[in-house]
Amino acid sequence: MKTKLKSPKKRSYIYEAPVAFVVVFYALIAAWSGVSVYLIGTKALVANWPLGQLAMVGFVIAYTWYWCLGISYRIEVSEDGGIELRSFRRVLRLDPGDVTVVEGPRLSFIPTVFVRFRLAREKAYLFCVITSGDLSEVLRLMHRNNRDLSFKGLAGAF
């Protein structure tokens, strides 16, 4: 009888955004969408807008939701360097060298922000509390695995 050998689990560091921050953000986007549809809809009914204009407004609202659902709420970095950004729309798996720059907020006095990860062909965003110790550990491990990684606007974070 064959027995399976269990491989030792590699240690990973995880940062997950506060649930309240994520809920408030999406509640604000939902409120904005609802108010926009109501105000534009009533104007469109009164002014008898053509279908093309309504389709453009619908596209803008749909694209806003598409983009917002791509903002990551969780990042996991394994000791071997693998990075996983998880959002409601997708799971982005990256190698250490895929991230070239990590940018902090422009307004450094706001502790709950978005951090931007510059990738080769796109940018990825992460909900976060910039002063979190877990986030600092994740960023340190990312820098340890990729010495070419640069940081902007995160001097106080770690």
N, C-alpha and C positions, 0 to 999 in steps of 0.2 A: 504494500500500500504506500502510495506517495503522500508525502506531507508537504504542504506549502510553507515555504519560509516567509516569515513576515519581515518586510523591510522596515528598518527603523524610520519613523516619521521625521521629516526634516522640520526644523523649527521655523516658524514664520511669525512675522509681526503684523498685526492687524490694527487698523484704525477705522472706526465706524462713526459717522456723524451722529450727533444727537438727534433722536427721533423728532423732538419738538421743533427743531430748526427745519428739518425736511418737511414736516407737516405744515408748518406756517408758510414756508415758501410755496408749496403747491396749493395751499388754500388761497394765497394772494394771486397766484396765476389763474386759479379757477374763478375767483371774484373778478379779476380783470377781464377774463373771457366772457363771463356772464354779463357784465356791464357793457362790454363792447358789443356783444350780440344784441342786447336789448336796445341800446342807443342807436346803433347803426340800422338795426332791423326796423325800428319805428320810423326812422328817417327814410329808409328805403321804401317802406309802404306808402308813406305820404307823398314822396317825390316820384314814386313809380320807377325805381332804378332798373336798368337792364340787368339781365342775369349775369353778364360778364363782370360787372362791378361787384356784385354779391359774391361771385366765385373768387375774385381777387381777395376780398376781405376774408372769406373762409379759408383761403390758402394761407394768408398771413397768420391767422389764429392757429391753424393746424400745424404750420411750420414751427411756431413758437412752442407748442406742446411737444412736437417731435424733438426739438433741440433741448427743451427743459428735461424731458424724460431721459436724455443721454447724460445728464450730470451725475457723476458717481457719488454714492453715499458711503462707499466702503472701499478701502485699499488694503491689499495684502501683499507683503513682500517676503519672499522666502529667503533663507540664508544663502541659497545658491544664486539669488539675484532675480528670480522670476517675479514679475509684478502682475497683479490682477486688480483691475478697476471694475467695480460692479455698480451698475445703474439699473433703473427699471427697464430700460430698453435693450441693454446688452451687457455682456461681460467681455472686457478687453484684456487680453493676455499679452504681456509685453516682455521682451528681454531687457536686461539692464541697459544696454546701449541704445534702446529705442527712445528713451527720454533724454533730451538734450538740455532742457532748461526747466526748472520749477520756479514759477513766479507767484509771489505772494500778493496781497491786496495793495491797491494804490492808496487806500485810506487805512493806514496802519493802526489807527486808534479804535477801529471796529474789530472786536475779537472773533465774531462769527462771520466767516467770509467764504469765498471760493478761492481755491488754489488752482492755478493753470499749469498743466503739463504740456510742454511743447514736444510733439512727436514729429516724425519725418513728414507725414502728409496731412496731419490734422492737429488739433489741440483737444485735450481732455480736461475736464473740470471736476473738482472734488469739493463737496460741501465740507466745511471743517470749522473747528474752533482752533485758531492759530496758536494758542498757548497750550494746547493739549500735550501732555507728556507722551502719549501713545503716538501722536502724529510726529513728534520730534524723533522718536525711535525709528519710525518708518522712514523718515527722511534721512536719518543717519545711515541706516542700512542701505538705502538706495545709493547714497554717496560712497559708501564703502565698496559697493559692488560696481560702481561706475565713477571712477575718479575724474572723468571729463564732464560730469554733470555739474552745471552751474545753478546757483540760486540767486534770485532777485527779489528783494523786498521781504526776505525771511530772516533777517539778522537776529531778531529777538525771539524767533521761534525755537531755535536750538543753538 
